[in-house]
Amino acid sequence: PAVASPETGGEAAERFTILVPIGRPDRAARYVRLAAAIGRFHDDDPLVRVLTITQIPDQTPFEMDDVQQTAASRVERIEQHLNTADVDVDYAVAGHICRDISFDILQTAREDRPDAILMGYPETHHEVAETVELKAPCDVYFASGFPDEGPDFSAVTIGAGGGPHHAGLLPIVEQMAAAGSEIHLVTVSPEGGGGGVSERPGETIAELSAVPELQIRSVSAASVAAGLVDVAEETGGVLFIGATRTRRLRRWVFGSTPDRVIDLAETAGVPVIVFATSRGVSGPIEDYTYPVIRRIRRFFSDSIPSRVDLGGSEPESER
């Protein structure tokens, strides 16, 4: 297969690797550039593994040839987009055929052991995002609103937050600060008591003690989501938020605040990353109990489908 490697580096096992599932080939360059930027906060020479999955419909055996041709065409189109874009990172492209997209993403992550997964915020197939968030063996970044030419991490806005996903994103925020990003920590008081509960920034400030010149803001807004988006729009750069544990109760994709942030940020032109960590307790029980525990703490403190691997390009350093 064609080599897709503008630069070569050390052994792949020693490099920070991000798996990037791509649904639309024309967006490949956007997400590979974003994955490269995130990867460089961890490693000077990251590796991006692009995965495209063609879903197998109910079909007769004679239709498999058409599915394989479609899948191979998607790999070729992604490689063409990436070659044209001349992205400045080592990458490899693989194409799979599978009946269950989320299963294939998770199985690929278990087999290849990337350090993180980067996906676009789901426009459709919300169940795929939810399954990957809950079951991924590594951290997951869900991105929305980023331009094709690449991300701007010169300013990063985060909320005071709480919970395992919020705590999990703080180490990468520290790494962004060390690389020169200006970090804005926002505490939002929802007006009229609606749209979320006021967050207390003490724990987050303590966790970010190594961040030089941490910018701390306290604002009032119609909701926590609105306050975060307003500050991010004012300061520029990226809004970074942890997923929450309320969708079992309220039927959200990542939780009420992250999903409201995505909606408001789209109108404001603010790029957003929703972060879900693989560390900590995860599962249905915590989905129900974490929102209750969070409120109590504030009160007292004041069948497996078959899969076909079509292959694709591999980085020069692995050949």
N, C-alpha and C positions, 0 to 999 in steps of 0.2 A: 504493500500500500504506500501511498504518497507520504513523505515525511512532512509533518506539520510542526516544525521546531525552529523558530527564529533564533533561539539561543539554547545552548546546552549547558548542563551543570552536573552535579553529583548524582549519586545513585538515587533512584526514585524513592526507595524505602526511607531515605534520610531527608527527603524534601517535604515541605508542607504541601499537601495535595488537597485540592478542592474538586469534588464531583459536581458537575453542572448539568442537570437534566434540561434538555431543550425541547420545547413543544413546537416552536415556530422557527424554522431555519433562518429567516431574515433577522431574528433577534440574537443570533448566536454571538456576534461580535460584542454586542452590548453587555451580555452576561459574562463572557470570557474576560473582557476588560475589567468588569467589576470584581470578578473572582481574583484576577491578578492583583488588583489594588488591595483587596482584603488579605490575600495571601502574603503580600509583601510586608504587612504589619507583623507577620510571624517569621518570615524567611526571605532572604534576599533573592532567592531563586525558586519560587513556588512552581508547582506543576498543576495544570488544569486538565481534568479529564471530562470531556464533553460526552454526554450520553443522549441519544435520541431513541425513543421507544415507539414502535408502530404497533398499535393494538390489534390483536387478532379478533375479527368478528366471528359470529356463528357462520360457518362456511363448510363447503365440501372440500375434499382434498385437492380438487382441481383449481380452487381459488388461491391456494398457498403460493403458487408461482407469482400471482399478481401482488400478493402481500409482500413477498420478498423483494420484488422489483420496486415497490413503493418505498420499502424501508431502505434499500440500497440507494435509491434516488435521494432520500432525505439526508443520508450520510454525505453523499456527493455534494448536495447543495450547501450543507453546513460548511464543508471544507472549502468550497468556492467562496462563500461569504467571508470566512476567516482569512483565506489567502488574500482576498481583495482588500480587506480591512487592515492587513499587516499588523496584527496584534502583537505586542511586545512581551510575549511570555511563551514558555514551552507548553504545548497542549497536545492532546490526543483525542481523536473522535472515534466513538464506537456506536454501532447501531444494533439494537435488539428488537426482537419480535416477541410479544408476550400478551396474554389475555388480561393481565392485571398490572396497570402502570405502577401503582404504589408498591406492589410486591417486587417488581423488577428493580425499582430504585433502591429499595431496602436490601434486596439480595445482592445487588452490585456493590452497595456500600459495605456489606458484611464480607464479601469476597475480596474487594480491592482495598478495604480499610483506609479510606480517605480521612483526612483530619476534619473535614467539614463538607457540608452539602450547601450549594447555593441554588435557589429556585426563584422564579418569578412569583409574585403574589397571584393566587389563582383567579383568573377571570371566569373560568368554569372549572368543573371537577374539584370542588372544594374538598371532597372526601379524600382526594389524593394528598393534598397539603396536610390535612389533619392527621392522616395515617403516618405520613413521613415524620411530622413533628413529634408524634407520640412514640414512635418505634425506632427512629433512626439511631444507629450505634455511635453517632458523632453529632457535633453541633450542627445546626441548620440555620442558614440565613435566608429569609424570604424578602425579596426586593421588589419595590414598586416605584415608578416614576423616574427612573434613571435615564439619562440621555445616551444615545448611541456612542457618542464620542468619548465617554468615560466619566467616572464619578469625580466629585469634588469633595474631598475630605478635609479641606482646610478648616472648616468649622463643623462641629458635631454637637447636636442637642440631644440630651437624654432627660428622662423624667426622674423624680425621686424614687418612684417605683416600690417594689417589694416582691417577694416570692422567688422561687428558684431560677426562673428564666431571667429575671432582672439581675439577680446576683451573678448569674453566669455570664452576662454581657460585660460586666465591669472590667475583667482582665483585658479584653480587647480594646475597651475604651482607654485604659491606661497605656496600651501599646500605641494607640493612635496619638495620644498626647505626647508620648516619647518621640514619635515621628514628626511632631510639629503641629498636630491638629489643635485648634482652640476648642476646649470643652465647655459647654454651657449646661449646667444642671438646673432644672426647672422644677419648682414646687408649685402646683396649681391648686387653688381653692375654688371649687365649683360654686358658682353663684346660685343661691337658693337651695343648696344641698343636692342638686341633681347632677347627672352626668358623671358619676364617680364620687369617690371619697378623697378628701384632702390627704396627701401623702406627707410623711415626715421624713426629711432628708438626712437625719443624723447618721443612720447606718450607711447610706450611700456615700456621704462625705467622708466617713471614716475609711471605707473601702477604697476611696480614691485619694487617699492621703499623699500618694506619690505623684499625683498630677500637679504640675506647676501652674499657678495662676488659674485655678478652677473658678470659672465664672458662675456664681450662684444667683438665680433669679427666683423671686416669688411673685406670682401673678394671680389675678382672679379672672375667671372666664366662665362661659356657659357650661363647659364640661372640661374634664382633664384633657381629653383629646384636643379640644379647641385651643386650650392654653398652650399645649405643646406645639401644635402646628403654628400658632401665631408667633411664638418665639423663634421657631426654626425658620419661618419665612423672613423674619426680621434679621436674623443673624446670618442667613445663607447656609450653604452646606447641606448636611444630611441629618435627618431625624432618626435616632436609633432607639428602639423600644423593645422590651422583652414581651414575649407572648404571656398571656394570663391563663388562669384555670377556671374560666366561667362558662365555657361553651356548653358543657353538659347541662347547665342550669338555664342558659339564655339563648342557646342555639347560634353562637357566633363561630367564626372559623378559628380565630386565635384568641378570642376573648373580646369583650365589649369595647374596651379602650383601644386596643390595636386596630380593630376593624373600623372604628369611628375615625381613628387617625388616618387610615388609608383613604377613606372617603373624602375627608376634609383636605388632606394633603394633595390629592389629585387636582382639586379645584385651585389650590394655592400654588401649585407647581413645586411642591417640596418633595424631594426624593426620600423614601423611607426604607429602613431595614427593620423587619421584625425578626428577633433573634430567639431561638429555642435551643437551650442547652441539653446535652445528653446527660449531664450530671444531676444528681439529686433524685428524689422520689418522683416517679412518673406513673400515671395510670388512672383508672376510673375513680378509685377511692379519693385520691388527692384532688381530682377534678371537682368532686363535691365538697371536700372538706377545706381546701385551702382558702377560698373566699371567706368562710366562716372563721377560720383561725386568724386570718388577717384582721378581721373586724374585732375579734376578741382581744388580740394583742394591742390594737389601737386603743380600745376602751381602757384596759388596765395600764397603759403607758400614757395615758391621756390620749376450602379445598385448594391445593397449590397448582396453579396453571403451568403448562409447559412453557419453556423459554428458548428462543433461538438467538444466538449471538452471531451477527453478521460480520463482526470485526470492524476494522477501520484503520485510521492512521495511528501510529505510535510514536512517541518522542524518540529522537535519535539516541538519547542517553540510555534507553532501555533495549536497544537493538543489539 
